[in-house]
Amino acid sequence: MASQIAGVKNTNEDENAHKDLGFCGRVKNKVVEFPMKLKKLGQDDPRRIVHSLKVGLAVLLVSLLYYFDPLYDGLGATAMWAVLTVVVVFEFSVGATLGRGLNRILATFLAGSLGFGVHHLANLSGEKGHPILIGLFVFILAASVTFFRFFPRIKARYDYGLLIFILTFCMISVSGYRDEEILEMAHKRASTILIGAFTAVSVCVFICPVWAGDDLHNSVATNIEKLGSFLEGFGSECFKISCKGGESNKALLKGYCSVLNSKQSEESQVNFARWEPRHGRFRFRHPWKHYLKIGSLTRQCAYRIDTLNGYINSEIQTPLNIHSTKVQELCMKISSESSKALKELALAMKTMTRPTTATAHITKSRIAANSLKSFLKSPGLGGDIHLLDIIPAVTVASLLTDVVAYAEQIEKSIQELASLSHVQFKSAEPKTEQEQTKLHKHGIVHPCAATDGPHHVITIVQPSLKEIENKG
Amino acid sequence: MASQIAGVKNTNEDENAHKDLGFCGRVKNKVVEFPMKLKKLGQDDPRRIVHSLKVGLAVLLVSLLYYFDPLYDGLGATAMWAVLTVVVVFEFSVGATLGRGLNRILATFLAGSLGFGVHHLANLSGEKGHPILIGLFVFILAASVTFFRFFPRIKARYDYGLLIFILTFCMISVSGYRDEEILEMAHKRASTILIGAFTAVSVCVFICPVWAGDDLHNSVATNIEKLGSFLEGFGSECFKISCKGGESNKALLKGYCSVLNSKQSEESQVNFARWEPRHGRFRFRHPWKHYLKIGSLTRQCAYRIDTLNGYINSEIQTPLNIHSTKVQELCMKISSESSKALKELALAMKTMTRPTTATAHITKSRIAANSLKSFLKSPGLGGDIHLLDIIPAVTVASLLTDVVAYAEQIEKSIQELASLSHVQFKSAEPKTEQEQTKLHKHGIVHPCAATDGPHHVITIVQPSLKEIENKG
C-alpha cells in the first residue's frame, strides 16, 4: 500500500517537473527522447522491425500490379483494392493476419453474391421501385449485421468479417443503381481482394513468421515464472534478510504486476492462435482454449501475491524478531519451495517437457505449511506473546498456503494440457539415479513402465493431504 | 478456491452434455437458443438496438448520393468512398466515432498531399526512374509508419489514422503512375471521405448519443459499488449468519469479479472520452485520466476482496464458534461500515454530489479495526485458545483492514476528481439537523462557511490515525 502511494506521488512529481519546463522545453524534450524511445521499442522486441519491413515488402509487391502492363490490363484501377487489402489485413502475428484475410475474403464473396441477388430483385420492381427497395435492404442489413456484432463470441472472431460484409453489400447493391456492369465490378473486387490477401498472408507466413500460438504459450509460461520469481525474492525481502543484488531483487518482485491484467491479451491471442495451421510444436487443433484456464489460475494466484506484496515494506519485520524465527523459517521454506515449483512448471511448459521435480517441491511446501500449522497449534505458544504481534506473520502464512493451493492447481492444469495435446510433452533428460531414488522415496514419481497409446499422461502418485498432515 | 474448481467442473459437465447431443442436436440447440440470446443482448443494453438502427440510417443517408443526379454528377463512382467511410467510422460511442472520423480525415489529407508531392518528385526522374522511386518511397513509408504503430501512446489514439495514412499514400502515389488526373482523384477521395465522416458523426451525435465519458464515469462508480455490495454480504456469508435472500446474496458476492479485469476497457474508454466535446455534466477538458487512478485503486481493492472471497465456503465458521463472537462482531462491523462507505462514494460519484457520510463510515470502520487490534492485544486472550483456531479470522481481519485502507484511498481520489473537475460536484441535499450534529460530534464534517472561487474542494477534518488509536 505504502509503496503504491509512493508510486502515485512519483508520477505526480514527474508531471510537475514536466510542467515546469514550459511548452518549448517539453517539445524539445520529446524530440530528444523520441529516437531513444524508437531504439528501445526495437530492442524490446526485434520482431517489430522485421514486421515493419515485411509490411513494406508486401505493399511493394502488390503495387507491382500497377507497373506491369499485362497485370494492369486485366484489373485496371481496381488494382487499388489489392493494395488496400494488404495494408488492412497485414497484422503482427500469422493468426491475426490469417483471421483478417479469411474474414475479408469470405465476407466479400458472401456479401457480393447477396448484393448481386438483391440488385436483380430490385431490378424487377421497375425504375421507381428500385432505389426504394435497395434502400430498404441496405437499411435492414446494415442494422441487423451491426447488431450481430455485439455478440461476444461473434465479435471475438468474426467482427472484421461482418464489417466487410456490410461494406461490400452496400457497395455492390448501391452501385448497381448507376453501374450496369456490377457483375464485372464484383468479380474484379473479389479477385483483387484475393490477390491482396494472398500476398499479405504469404509474406506473413514465409518470412520470419510470428505465431500467435507460440506467443501465447510463452507468455502463459512466463507469467507463471514471474510468480515464481516473486516468491523467490519474497521471503528474504519480507523478513529483511540481507542478500546479494538488492536492486535486481526489487525488480523481480515487481514483475508479477503485468500478470494481473493479462486476461484480454491472452483471450485475443487464443482467438488468433485458433486460426493458425500446424506449426513448430503445435498441431492444428492444439487445445488453445485450455491456456485460458491456466492463465486464469495464474491470475488468481497473482491476486494473492499482490496482497502479499502489501506486507513487504510494512511493519512486519519488527515485532517478529523475538518469537518467530520458527515461523519465519517455515514461511521462507513455503515461499522458496513454491517458487521452485512454479519456476520448474514454467520451464517445463516452455520446453514442453514433463515437469519432474515440481510435484516434489509442491509437496515440500505443503509439508512446510502443515508444519507451520502444527507449530501454531503447539500449547507452548500463546502463553506470553501478544497475538497482535504475530498477526502479519499469520496472515502471510495463510496467504502463502493459498498460493501453494494455486500452484497445485496450476500444476494440474499444465498436466491436463500435456494430456490434451497428446504426445507433445516429452520426458526431460533422465535424472541421475540418486535423484530418481529420492523422488521415489517421497512417493512422488511413479516409475511408469509403458506408455499406453497416444495419451502419454504423466502418472503421478500424489501423497494425499492426510498423509502429508501425518508427516507434518 | 473450492467454488472456483466447482465452476470449472460445471463447465466441463456442460460441454459433455453438449457432446452427448450429437452434431444435429447441437445445431438444433443453437438455432433454438439464438433468438433468446438476441433478445437478451437487446435487453441487457437497449442502446445496442438504437445503435444498429443508427448505422442503418447513416448508410441509407449516404447512399442517397447515388440516387440524386446533381450529387452523383459531381462525385461519380467515388461516392462509394462515402459509404465505405460511414461503415468503417461509425462506432458505438460518440468519442470512438469522432476519434476514427478525425483520424481518417486528417490522415487522408496529410497522406494525400504527401503522395501528390512524391508523385511530382518521381515524375522529374523520367519514365524509367518513376516506378523505382515511387516503389522506394512506398516501401520506406509503409515500413516506418508501421513501426510507429507499435508506440503504445500512438497506438492508443492514432492507430487508425496511421493505417489510413499508409493506405492513402500508397493509393495516391501508386495510382499516379497510371492515372494522370491524380489531383482530381485525391480531391474526390478527400471530399467523399469528408461527407461520409460528417454523416456518421452527425447521426452518432444528434440521435440518442452514447457518450464514452458517461459510460466511463458510470462504470468506475459501478465498480466501486460492486465492491461495496460484496462487503455488505461478506460478513453474514462468511460467518454463516442466516439472512433473507440467500441466492441474491450469492449473486452480489460474485459481482466484484468483473472489476478484476476492467483495466483495458477503462483505458480505451478514457481514450474515446478524450475526443468528446463538452456534454451533459462534463466539460471539454474533464480530467478523464484521473479515472484511471480511481479504477486502479478499485482493482487493487478488488484483488484483496478476491482473496477474502476464498475464505467464504472455507472452514472458517467452525472453529470460530467458541471464542470469537467479539472478533466476528468486529469483522462484521468493519465489513459493513466499509461497504456503506464504498456505496456512498459510488452514489456520490454517480450523482456528482459531495459524499457526506462516507468519511464517517470509513472512520467507523477504522475504529472497529483498531478495536479488533486492541482486543487481540488483550492479555486475557491467548491463554487457552489454540492460535491455529483463529488464523482464518485473523487473516480475514487483516485483509479487511487492507480493504479499509483502500477505501480511504478511493475516497481521497474521488475528492481529487471533484477538485480537478472544478464546480461540478455539488452538495447533496442538506441532511437533517440531527444527522449533521452527529457528524460534527465525530469531528468529520467541518461546517464550511463559504466556497472560495471555482475550486469547491470538500474540506474535511479527518481525525488523525493517532486519535483513532486512542479512541479504540
Interface residues (C-beta under 8 A of the other chain):
Chain A: M1 Q4 I5 V8 K37 L38 L41 G42 R48 I49 H51 S52 L53 V55 G56 L57 V59 L60 S63 Y66 Y67 Y72 A77 M80 V83 L84 V87 V88 P131 I134 G135 V138 F139 I140 L141 A142 A143 S144 T146 F147 F150 F151 L163 I166 L167 C170 M171 V174 S175 Y177 R178 D179 L260 N261 K263 Q264 K293 R299 Q300 Y303 R304 D306 T307 G310 K373 L376 K377 P379 L381 G382 G383 I385 H386 L387 L388 I390 I391 P392 V394 T395 A397 S398 L399 D402 A405 Y406 Q409
Chain B: M1 Q4 I5 V8 K37 L38 L41 G42 R48 I49 H51 S52 L53 V55 G56 L57 V59 L60 S63 Y66 Y67 Y72 A77 M80 V83 L84 V87 V88 P131 I134 G135 V138 F139 I140 L141 A142 A143 S144 T146 F147 F150 F151 L163 I166 L167 C170 M171 V174 S175 Y177 R178 D179 L260 N261 K263 Q264 K293 R299 Q300 Y303 R304 D306 T307 G310 K373 L376 K377 P379 L381 G382 G383 I385 H386 L387 L388 I390 I391 P392 V394 T395 A397 S398 L399 D402 A405 Y406 Q409
